[in-house]
């Protein structure tokens, strides 16, 4: 089927706008959703929460963008920048506007509530938690979110924020929880990896892969032998070599790799006046980071 030029233009413009919003970690604008839903688009979502919502007290209406999802929990970024966690139930209705999606009900339940998707959520109170009684979105927004599924608070926005922290010499590292660090050590003036280094790097990647919402921060260092310019370049080469191996041989996705940086002889972990200390400082640190905004969801 051929789309009209106007429709294609609107779709391209919408995709660009949503990608910019996600990359800037800005709250998504609430969509103009009314009660004219297509009843064929109801979705039943299975979750470990009450399946009968009748008699429960109505909760607030939540509008914003899905910033993260873990099992039956959605984290919605609201228009004012705050976040709201909402649980899904077997009784949750998920409805779309703008035409039938052509997917089976189970497939829609798994695939349509994507990170980056603007939604309106009607809720009920369940103790101190909220359960979604209805989730509504526009089909056009869902199609865009599917194309930029990584352009969310868990993808582009988190990477952008962390990369900016790196450019500030990791000044805002306290915004992240460190879930583990692997150090790789180098001979004087060298940036090559040996077999044991390669094994350790893939083990670190496997640990990060098993950690929800993890990003890798790779930072290279040198000892204090040599001038500043040489050591800066050497530390960057070491970091880049490690990043390349993690991506090419250990299968780490590039979008989950923060921009590598070299710190030259800054932040020594040992005394540079001894050979043993200098050997400890000639290193690359591979840090497993999870933003505090999504850690534990």
Buried (B, 14 or more C-beta within 10 A) or exposed (E): EEEEEEEEEEBEEBBEEBBEBBBEBBBBBBBEBEEEBBEEBBBBBEBEBBEEBEEBEEBEEBBBBBBBBBEBBBBBBBEEEEBBBBBBBBBBBBBBBBEEBEBEEEEBBEBBBBBBBBBBBBBBEBEEBBBBBBBBBBBBBBBBBEBBBBBBBBBBBBBBBBBEBBEEEBEEBEBBBEBEEBBBBBEEEEBEBEEEBBEBBBEBBEBBBEBEBBBBBBBBBBBBBBEEEEBBBBBBBBBBBBBEBBBEEBEBEEEBBBBBBBBBBBEBEBEBEEEEBBBBBBBBBBBBBBBEBBBEB
